[in-house]
C-alpha cells in the first residue's frame, strides 16, 4: 500500500491488519507517525474492534472483584467475621 504524507512524501507500507476488503485506488484514512511515516495503519473498524476483547475481559474481572469485596465486607461486619477471614487467609497460605 502507499500514501502521500502531508509534506508530499510518498510512502509504501504494509498494513499490519492486512489488506482484505480494500481495492487498488480506494481512498482510505491512513494513520501514521509524522516523524517515521513507515509506521502506518489503515484506520478501520477492525483496528478498534481489537480493543473490545481485552476491555470486556477486564470489565468482567472488575465486576467479579467487586462482588468478592462485597462478600468479604459482609463477612467482616458479622460477629466473629474477622476471625473467620483470618482463618480463611491462613488456610490459603498452607
N, C-alpha and C positions, 0 to 999 in steps of 0.2 A: 504494500500500500504506500501511497505517497500523499503528501500535503504540502502546502505553502505556508510558511510562518508569517507572522505579521510584518517581519522585516523583508519578506520576499524570498527567503531561502527555501529551496525545495528539499524536502526531507523524505527519505524512504524508510519505512519501518514495518515491523511485523506486529500485528495486533495480538497481544498475549491471550486474548479471549477467542481468537480465531476469526475467520473472515466469512463464516456461513451467514447467509441472508443478505449479503451485500453484493452488488454487481458493479462491474467496471464503469466508472464515470459517475456513480451515485454520489451525491453530496451528503456528507455526514459531518457531525461535530467531532473534532479531534481535540483531546485534552493532552497538553504536553508541557514539559518544563522548558521555559524560555532560555534558560542557560544551557540546557542539554536536550535539544528537541528530538533526539533519537529515542528518548524515553517518552513514548506516546501511547495513547489508548483511545479507541473509538468510544465516545460517550453513548452508552446504550443502556436499556433497562437491565440487561443481563449483568452488567457491571454492578448495578445497585442491588440486584437480587442476591448476589453472593454474600451480602451482609445479613440477610434475613435469618438464615440458619443459626449463625452464632448469637445474634441478638435474641432470637426466640429461645434458644437453649439457655442463655444467660437469664432470661426472664423467668423461665421455669425454675431454675436453681434459686433465684431470689425468692420466688413465691414459696418454694419448699423450705428455704431457710427461715423465712418469716414465720411460717407455720410451726416449725420446730421451736423457734424462740418463744412463741406464744405458749406452747405446751410446757416448756421449761419454766416460764414465768408463773403459769398456773400451778405447777408442782411446787415451786418455791414459796408461793403465797399460802399454801396449806400448812397446817400444823405438822411439824416434822419433815417438811419438804426439803429443807436444806440437808438434813441427814440422808434423805433418800437420794438426792442429787449427788452428794459426795460419795455415797456408796456406788452409784452407777459409774461415776468417773473412775473410782478406784478399780472396779471390775474391768473397765475397758483397758486399763494400763497393763493388766496381767496377761 
